[in-house]
Amino acid sequence: MLPVLCLTLLLSCKDDDQPLLETSMLQGKWVEKEPEDLIQFAGTNHTFVFREDSFFIKIESWTDVVEPGDPCEGCPGYGYAKGEYSFDLTTINFEGKIGLDSNFAEPGDSGRVLTYCVTYNYTLKSSSILVLGPELEYESITLVKE
């Protein structure tokens, strides 16, 4: 009886500020939101679309550091990935392909499709704010559900 009581108490001590991630909650479009006071010279911005068991990611890479005469000056680069995702209480895992075109077909402009296998720690701040990789705040990806 005592072990059952201890387990019940342990489960009831869940932090109510941290909602549990659910597949139905995750489904839809999530867009990266950068802190307004963050100073950056290069970076990436992510747009995730989650379906019941699949994901689609658009990754925009950009930089303010450009050599004079660089033909890519002012041109962002885009990458596209798709595949399947899974998650548990602390991590979300993405497995699929990257190097796709904007229709998520293969191959994209680079002509090379690579394996995309990434695992993030996550924190669900609310039902509409998801933070991936929160250990190093400046490297984290804060997603807001649209």
MDTraj code that builds the backbone (N, CA, C; nanometers):
import mdtraj as md
import numpy as np

residues = "MET LEU PRO VAL LEU CYS LEU THR LEU LEU LEU SER CYS LYS ASP ASP ASP GLN PRO LEU LEU GLU THR SER MET LEU GLN GLY LYS TRP VAL GLU LYS GLU PRO GLU ASP LEU ILE GLN PHE ALA GLY THR ASN HIS THR PHE VAL PHE ARG GLU ASP SER PHE PHE ILE LYS ILE GLU SER TRP THR ASP VAL VAL GLU PRO GLY ASP PRO CYS GLU GLY CYS PRO GLY TYR GLY TYR ALA LYS GLY GLU TYR SER PHE ASP LEU THR THR ILE ASN PHE GLU GLY LYS ILE GLY LEU ASP SER ASN PHE ALA GLU PRO GLY ASP SER GLY ARG VAL LEU THR TYR CYS VAL THR TYR ASN TYR THR LEU LYS SER SER SER ILE LEU VAL LEU GLY PRO GLU LEU GLU TYR GLU SER ILE THR LEU VAL LYS GLU".split()
xyz = np.array([
    [0.0822, -0.1195, 0.0000],
    [0.0000, 0.0000, 0.0000],
    [0.0864, 0.1257, 0.0000],
    [0.1937, 0.1240, 0.0775],
    [0.2820, 0.2400, 0.0869],
    [0.3458, 0.2747, -0.0485],
    [0.3951, 0.1761, -0.1271],
    [0.4504, 0.2124, -0.2587],
    [0.3479, 0.2772, -0.3511],
    [0.2223, 0.2313, -0.3460],
    [0.1183, 0.2905, -0.4304],
    [0.0914, 0.4346, -0.3877],
    [0.0880, 0.4587, -0.2581],
    [0.0666, 0.5932, -0.2064],
    [0.1804, 0.6864, -0.2467],
    [0.3046, 0.6375, -0.2366],
    [0.4214, 0.7186, -0.2758],
    [0.4175, 0.7530, -0.4241],
    [0.3811, 0.6561, -0.5065],
    [0.3722, 0.6803, -0.6506],
    [0.2631, 0.7827, -0.6811],
    [0.1505, 0.7723, -0.6154],
    [0.0409, 0.8679, -0.6339],
    [0.0844, 1.0087, -0.5951],
    [0.1528, 1.0210, -0.4839],
    [0.2009, 1.1524, -0.4404],
    [0.3035, 1.2089, -0.5371],
    [0.3922, 1.1235, -0.5859],
    [0.4943, 1.1675, -0.6800],
    [0.4302, 1.2205, -0.8082],
    [0.3332, 1.1495, -0.8615],
    [0.2666, 1.1924, -0.9842],
    [0.1838, 1.3185, -0.9631],
    [0.1310, 1.3372, -0.8445],
    [0.0502, 1.4562, -0.8180],
    [0.1348, 1.5807, -0.7982],
    [0.2657, 1.5645, -0.7855],
    [0.3553, 1.6782, -0.7650],
    [0.4018, 1.7392, -0.8962],
    [0.3454, 1.6996, -1.0091],
    [0.3823, 1.7551, -1.1385],
    [0.3642, 1.9066, -1.1352],
    [0.4574, 1.9779, -1.1952],
    [0.4507, 2.1236, -1.2030],
    [0.3357, 2.1636, -1.2949],
    [0.2354, 2.2273, -1.2414],
    [0.1186, 2.2644, -1.3210],
    [0.1492, 2.3721, -1.4240],
    [0.2626, 2.4420, -1.4104],
    [0.3013, 2.5419, -1.5087],
    [0.3541, 2.4776, -1.6362],
    [0.3882, 2.3499, -1.6314],
    [0.4451, 2.2782, -1.7451],
    [0.3407, 2.1801, -1.7989],
    [0.2646, 2.2191, -1.9024],
    [0.1664, 2.1253, -1.9568],
    [0.2365, 2.0077, -2.0259],
    [0.1658, 1.8973, -2.0378],
    [0.2205, 1.7814, -2.1065],
    [0.1992, 1.7962, -2.2562],
    [0.3027, 1.7624, -2.3330],
    [0.2927, 1.7667, -2.4783],
    [0.2085, 1.6494, -2.5257],
    [0.1161, 1.6762, -2.6153],
    [0.0310, 1.5737, -2.6731],
    [0.0356, 1.5874, -2.8242],
    [0.0183, 1.4762, -2.8949],
    [0.0217, 1.4775, -3.0410],
    [-0.0805, 1.5749, -3.0978],
    [-0.2015, 1.5756, -3.0434],
    [-0.3050, 1.6648, -3.0968],
    [-0.2689, 1.8120, -3.0755],
    [-0.2030, 1.8419, -2.9645],
    [-0.1615, 1.9785, -2.9350],
    [-0.0511, 2.0241, -3.0309],
    [0.0353, 1.9316, -3.0692],
    [0.1506, 1.9637, -3.1525],
    [0.1114, 1.9876, -3.2979],
    [0.0052, 1.9267, -3.3442],
    [-0.0326, 1.9357, -3.4846],
    [-0.0615, 2.0801, -3.5259],
    [-0.0113, 2.1147, -3.6448],
    [-0.0316, 2.2493, -3.6980],
    [0.1010, 2.3140, -3.7329],
    [0.0969, 2.4450, -3.7549],
    [0.2137, 2.5226, -3.7970],
    [0.2725, 2.5971, -3.6779],
    [0.4047, 2.5857, -3.6601],
    [0.4789, 2.6531, -3.5537],
    [0.5902, 2.7346, -3.6190],
    [0.6020, 2.8615, -3.5819],
    [0.7004, 2.9520, -3.6414],
    [0.7969, 2.9993, -3.5334],
    [0.9253, 3.0035, -3.5678],
    [1.0266, 3.0482, -3.4719],
    [1.0087, 3.1962, -3.4428],
    [1.0183, 3.2312, -3.3168],
    [1.0090, 3.3700, -3.2707],
    [1.1383, 3.4034, -3.1974],
    [1.2134, 3.4963, -3.2514],
    [1.3395, 3.5387, -3.1903],
    [1.3125, 3.6464, -3.0857],
    [1.3889, 3.6488, -2.9760],
    [1.3754, 3.7588, -2.8795],
    [1.4086, 3.8913, -2.9491],
    [1.3294, 3.9943, -2.9237],
    [1.3484, 4.1223, -2.9914],
    [1.4812, 4.1882, -2.9572],
    [1.5351, 4.1639, -2.8393],
    [1.6596, 4.2282, -2.7983],
    [1.7832, 4.1451, -2.8314],
    [1.7678, 4.0353, -2.9053],
    [1.8794, 3.9478, -2.9392],
    [1.9563, 4.0050, -3.0584],
    [2.0858, 4.0282, -3.0408],
    [2.1705, 4.0797, -3.1483],
    [2.2358, 3.9609, -3.2173],
    [2.2176, 3.9513, -3.3501],
    [2.2735, 3.8408, -3.4279],
    [2.3309, 3.8955, -3.5578],
    [2.4340, 3.8270, -3.6070],
    [2.4919, 3.8610, -3.7367],
    [2.4661, 3.7513, -3.8393],
    [2.4214, 3.6351, -3.7908],
    [2.3871, 3.5224, -3.8769],
    [2.2942, 3.4321, -3.7975],
    [2.2172, 3.3533, -3.8683],
    [2.1289, 3.2632, -3.7955],
    [2.0390, 3.1848, -3.8874],
    [1.9466, 3.1156, -3.8248],
    [1.8463, 3.0397, -3.8970],
    [1.7111, 3.0665, -3.8333],
    [1.6087, 3.0595, -3.9132],
    [1.4717, 3.0693, -3.8640],
    [1.3963, 2.9472, -3.9153],
    [1.3188, 2.8875, -3.8283],
    [1.2512, 2.7621, -3.8585],
    [1.0994, 2.7790, -3.8626],
    [1.0371, 2.7079, -3.9544],
    [0.8930, 2.6927, -3.9572],
    [0.8663, 2.5424, -3.9596],
    [0.7959, 2.4938, -3.8582],
    [0.7624, 2.3525, -3.8471],
    [0.6140, 2.3342, -3.8764],
    [0.5809, 2.2293, -3.9472],
    [0.4424, 2.1854, -3.9615],
    [0.4384, 2.0415, -3.9124],
    [0.3563, 2.0188, -3.8110],
    [0.3407, 1.8853, -3.7552],
    [0.2065, 1.8287, -3.7983],
    [0.2081, 1.7061, -3.8401],
    [0.0859, 1.6302, -3.8625],
    [0.0849, 1.5194, -3.7582],
    [-0.0086, 1.4285, -3.7648],
    [-0.0221, 1.3280, -3.6595],
    [0.1075, 1.2529, -3.6312],
    [0.1804, 1.2120, -3.7347],
    [0.3053, 1.1409, -3.7121],
    [0.4179, 1.1869, -3.8040],
    [0.3988, 1.2991, -3.8731],
    [0.5018, 1.3471, -3.9647],
    [0.5292, 1.4954, -3.9420],
    [0.6452, 1.5409, -3.9921],
    [0.6836, 1.6818, -3.9803],
    [0.7349, 1.7321, -4.1131],
    [0.7291, 1.8639, -4.1299],
    [0.7849, 1.9352, -4.2437],
    [0.8521, 2.0593, -4.1852],
    [0.9786, 2.0833, -4.2216],
    [1.0517, 2.1978, -4.1675],
    [1.1082, 2.2813, -4.2822],
    [1.0847, 2.4117, -4.2750],
    [1.1489, 2.5077, -4.3645],
    [1.2517, 2.5804, -4.2789],
    [1.3772, 2.5796, -4.3228],
    [1.4861, 2.6439, -4.2487],
    [1.5431, 2.7560, -4.3348],
    [1.5301, 2.8779, -4.2859],
    [1.5862, 2.9939, -4.3561],
    [1.7181, 3.0294, -4.2897],
    [1.8271, 3.0236, -4.3655],
    [1.9592, 3.0634, -4.3154],
    [1.9909, 3.2013, -4.3698],
    [2.0471, 3.2859, -4.2861],
    [2.0751, 3.4227, -4.3283],
    [2.2009, 3.4733, -4.2581],
    [2.2590, 3.5773, -4.3144],
    [2.3752, 3.6407, -4.2536],
    [2.3800, 3.7875, -4.2923],
    [2.4320, 3.8680, -4.2009],
    [2.4593, 4.0084, -4.2289],
    [2.6064, 4.0277, -4.2654],
    [2.6838, 3.9201, -4.2554],
    [2.8277, 3.9257, -4.2829],
    [2.8485, 3.8781, -4.4262],
    [2.8677, 3.9736, -4.5160],
    [2.8821, 3.9415, -4.6570],
    [3.0029, 4.0167, -4.7115],
    [3.0809, 3.9476, -4.7898],
    [3.1958, 4.0104, -4.8550],
    [3.1460, 4.1019, -4.9675],
    [3.2131, 4.2150, -4.9907],
    [3.1720, 4.3029, -5.1009],
    [3.1714, 4.2269, -5.2338],
    [3.0647, 4.2439, -5.3097],
    [3.0541, 4.1770, -5.4388],
    [3.0041, 4.0338, -5.4312],
    [2.9739, 3.9842, -5.3119],
    [2.9244, 3.8476, -5.2964],
    [2.7911, 3.8352, -5.3707],
    [2.7780, 3.7374, -5.4617],
    [2.6532, 3.7256, -5.5377],
    [2.5332, 3.6871, -5.4506],
    [2.5585, 3.6398, -5.3302],
    [2.4468, 3.6015, -5.2420],
    [2.4071, 3.7126, -5.1471],
    [2.4624, 3.8309, -5.1651],
    [2.4309, 3.9417, -5.0766],
    [2.2808, 3.9678, -5.0740],
    [2.2245, 3.9657, -4.9557],
    [2.0824, 3.9899, -4.9383],
    [1.9926, 3.8726, -4.9740],
    [2.0509, 3.7588, -5.0102],
    [1.9701, 3.6431, -5.0497],
    [1.9727, 3.5382, -4.9389],
    [1.8591, 3.5153, -4.8760],
    [1.8578, 3.4088, -4.7764],
    [1.8629, 3.2725, -4.8444],
    [1.9120, 3.1747, -4.7705],
    [1.9129, 3.0379, -4.8198],
    [1.8054, 2.9582, -4.7480],
    [1.7456, 2.8652, -4.8182],
    [1.6399, 2.7858, -4.7589],
    [1.6747, 2.6380, -4.7652],
    [1.6373, 2.5656, -4.6607],
    [1.6500, 2.4210, -4.6572],
    [1.5161, 2.3628, -4.6170],
    [1.4880, 2.2448, -4.6665],
    [1.3600, 2.1809, -4.6379],
    [1.3841, 2.0370, -4.5937],
    [1.3131, 1.9969, -4.4885],
    [1.3244, 1.8614, -4.4356],
    [1.1850, 1.8072, -4.4085],
    [1.1728, 1.6755, -4.4163],
    [1.0472, 1.6099, -4.3810],
    [1.0774, 1.4714, -4.3277],
    [0.9833, 1.4176, -4.2533],
    [1.0005, 1.2836, -4.2000],
    [0.8991, 1.2556, -4.0916],
    [0.9403, 1.1744, -3.9952],
    [0.8540, 1.1372, -3.8837],
    [0.9144, 1.1868, -3.7536],
    [0.8297, 1.2142, -3.6570],
    [0.8768, 1.2586, -3.5263],
    [0.8179, 1.1689, -3.4183],
    [0.8857, 1.1701, -3.3041],
    [0.8353, 1.1027, -3.1840],
    [0.8820, 1.1853, -3.0654],
    [0.8147, 1.1698, -2.9527],
    [0.8552, 1.2456, -2.8343],
    [0.8224, 1.1670, -2.7088],
    [0.8916, 1.2054, -2.6018],
    [0.8610, 1.1524, -2.4693],
    [0.8447, 1.2726, -2.3767],
    [0.8640, 1.2550, -2.2482],
    [0.8419, 1.3661, -2.1545],
    [0.9439, 1.4782, -2.1652],
    [1.0631, 1.4516, -2.2222],
    [1.1682, 1.5544, -2.2241],
    [1.2309, 1.5796, -2.3607],
    [1.2154, 1.4881, -2.4550],
    [1.2826, 1.5033, -2.5842],
    [1.1849, 1.4840, -2.6992],
    [1.2204, 1.5450, -2.8117],
    [1.1464, 1.5238, -2.9363],
    [1.2488, 1.4863, -3.0424],
    [1.2206, 1.3802, -3.1153],
    [1.3149, 1.3238, -3.2109],
    [1.2586, 1.3358, -3.3524],
    [1.3430, 1.3841, -3.4447],
    [1.3047, 1.3982, -3.5845],
    [1.3927, 1.3053, -3.6678],
    [1.3302, 1.2242, -3.7521],
    [1.4032, 1.1365, -3.8439],
    [1.3412, 1.1498, -3.9813],
    [1.4258, 1.1822, -4.0802],
    [1.3734, 1.1986, -4.2144],
    [1.4817, 1.2340, -4.3130],
    [1.4483, 1.3235, -4.4060],
    [1.5400, 1.3649, -4.5121],
    [1.5459, 1.5166, -4.5175],
    [1.6634, 1.5696, -4.5514],
    [1.6842, 1.7129, -4.5713],
    [1.7547, 1.7307, -4.7055],
    [1.7331, 1.8469, -4.7666],
    [1.7897, 1.8718, -4.8990],
    [1.6810, 1.8640, -5.0049],
    [1.5578, 1.8813, -4.9609],
    [1.4425, 1.8707, -5.0489],
    [1.4107, 2.0070, -5.1095],
    [1.3254, 2.0080, -5.2107],
    [1.2838, 2.1354, -5.2677],
    [1.1675, 2.1927, -5.1863],
    [1.1175, 2.3092, -5.2239],
    [1.0153, 2.3778, -5.1447],
    [0.8818, 2.3034, -5.1412],
    [0.8644, 2.2035, -5.2261],
    [0.7457, 2.1187, -5.2230],
    [0.7712, 1.9910, -5.1418],
    [0.8870, 1.9861, -5.0755],
    [0.9294, 1.8717, -4.9955],
    [0.9436, 1.7449, -5.0792],
    [0.9790, 1.7657, -5.2090],
    [1.0120, 1.6546, -5.2974],
    [1.1637, 1.6467, -5.3038],
    [1.2169, 1.5456, -5.3623],
    [1.3619, 1.5349, -5.3641],
    [1.4132, 1.5305, -5.5067],
    [1.5330, 1.5725, -5.5350],
    [1.6182, 1.6557, -5.4490],
    [1.5895, 1.8026, -5.4705],
    [1.6463, 1.8843, -5.3820],
    [1.6336, 2.0289, -5.3927],
    [1.7434, 2.0850, -5.4803],
    [1.7704, 2.2147, -5.4631],
    [1.8695, 2.2837, -5.5450],
    [2.0094, 2.2252, -5.5338],
    [2.0439, 2.1734, -5.4169],
    [2.1794, 2.1214, -5.3981],
    [2.2002, 1.9896, -5.4706],
    [2.0906, 1.9215, -5.5061],
    [2.1025, 1.7929, -5.5735],
    [2.1344, 1.6774, -5.4799],
    [2.1470, 1.7072, -5.3501],
    [2.1818, 1.6033, -5.2518],
    [2.0749, 1.5953, -5.1438],
    [2.0244, 1.4774, -5.1210],
    [1.9303, 1.4538, -5.0129],
    [2.0061, 1.3772, -4.9048],
    [2.0014, 1.4298, -4.7842],
    [2.0742, 1.3703, -4.6728],
    [1.9771, 1.3224, -4.5655],
    [2.0267, 1.2362, -4.4791],
    [1.9479, 1.1899, -4.3651],
    [1.9384, 1.3018, -4.2629],
    [1.8209, 1.3251, -4.2119],
    [1.7967, 1.4258, -4.1085],
    [1.7572, 1.3506, -3.9820],
    [1.8426, 1.3546, -3.8826],
    [1.8179, 1.2846, -3.7571],
    [1.8620, 1.3771, -3.6438],
    [1.7656, 1.4415, -3.5787],
    [1.7953, 1.5399, -3.4757],
    [1.7063, 1.5131, -3.3549],
    [1.7654, 1.5230, -3.2353],
    [1.6889, 1.5119, -3.1122],
    [1.7088, 1.6391, -3.0317],
    [1.5991, 1.6992, -2.9896],
    [1.6022, 1.8198, -2.9061],
    [1.5426, 1.7867, -2.7698],
    [1.5967, 1.8482, -2.6663],
    [1.5234, 1.8572, -2.5407],
    [1.4186, 1.9637, -2.5644],
    [1.3053, 1.9539, -2.5008],
    [1.2036, 2.0558, -2.5215],
    [1.1401, 2.0969, -2.3898],
    [1.0830, 2.2172, -2.3919],
    [1.0024, 2.2687, -2.2828],
    [0.8763, 2.3249, -2.3452],
    [0.7637, 2.2837, -2.2955],
    [0.6369, 2.3357, -2.3421],
    [0.5970, 2.4462, -2.2459],
    [0.6077, 2.5715, -2.2912],
    [0.5780, 2.6864, -2.2050],
    [0.4280, 2.7070, -2.1881],
    [0.3540, 2.6775, -2.2931],
    [0.2078, 2.6842, -2.2906],
    [0.1608, 2.6003, -2.4071],
    [0.0326, 2.5952, -2.4299],
    [-0.0167, 2.5161, -2.5423],
    [0.0220, 2.5780, -2.6764],
    [0.0770, 2.7002, -2.6756],
    [0.1152, 2.7645, -2.8016],
    [0.2605, 2.8110, -2.8060],
    [0.3422, 2.7749, -2.7060],
    [0.4843, 2.8104, -2.7074],
    [0.5664, 2.6867, -2.6720],
    [0.6516, 2.6448, -2.7656],
    [0.7359, 2.5274, -2.7512],
    [0.8802, 2.5702, -2.7699],
    [0.9682, 2.5355, -2.6748],
    [1.1097, 2.5711, -2.6846],
    [1.1903, 2.4434, -2.7052],
    [1.2668, 2.4391, -2.8143],
    [1.3522, 2.3246, -2.8445],
    [1.4952, 2.3554, -2.8038],
    [1.5617, 2.2623, -2.7366],
    [1.7010, 2.2796, -2.6963],
    [1.7203, 2.3879, -2.5942],
    [1.6456, 2.3897, -2.4844],
    [1.6503, 2.5031, -2.3920],
    [1.7730, 2.5105, -2.3021],
    [1.8670, 2.4159, -2.3120],
    [1.9824, 2.4195, -2.2218],
    [2.0696, 2.5431, -2.2432],
    [2.0960, 2.5773, -2.3686],
    [2.1712, 2.6981, -2.4012],
    [2.0719, 2.7963, -2.4628],
    [2.0299, 2.8940, -2.3855],
    [1.9208, 2.9809, -2.4276],
    [1.9459, 3.0462, -2.5629],
    [2.0701, 3.0897, -2.5896],
    [2.0961, 3.1581, -2.7159],
    [2.0920, 3.0625, -2.8351],
    [2.0967, 2.9312, -2.8126],
    [2.0864, 2.8342, -2.9210],
    [1.9479, 2.7724, -2.9310],
    [1.8598, 2.8072, -2.8405],
    [1.7279, 2.7442, -2.8403],
    [1.6408, 2.7984, -2.9541],
    [1.5418, 2.7210, -2.9897],
    [1.4463, 2.7577, -3.0923],
    [1.3116, 2.7731, -3.0217],
    [1.2611, 2.8943, -3.0133],
    [1.1306, 2.9185, -2.9535],
    [1.0270, 2.9212, -3.0647],
    [0.9339, 2.8287, -3.0598],
    [0.8294, 2.8171, -3.1608],
    [0.6964, 2.8641, -3.1051],
    [0.6245, 2.9405, -3.1852],
    [0.4927, 2.9893, -3.1484],
    [0.3940, 2.9297, -3.2477],
    [0.2864, 2.8729, -3.1963],
    [0.1873, 2.8097, -3.2830],
    [0.1019, 2.9150, -3.3491],
    [0.0849, 2.9003, -3.4804],
    [-0.0004, 2.9945, -3.5560],
    [-0.1422, 2.9435, -3.5629],
])
top = md.Topology()
chain = top.add_chain()
for i, resn in enumerate(residues, 1):
    res = top.add_residue(resn, chain, resSeq=i)
    for name in ("N", "CA", "C"):
        top.add_atom(name, md.element.get_by_symbol(name[0]), res)
traj = md.Trajectory(xyz[None], top)
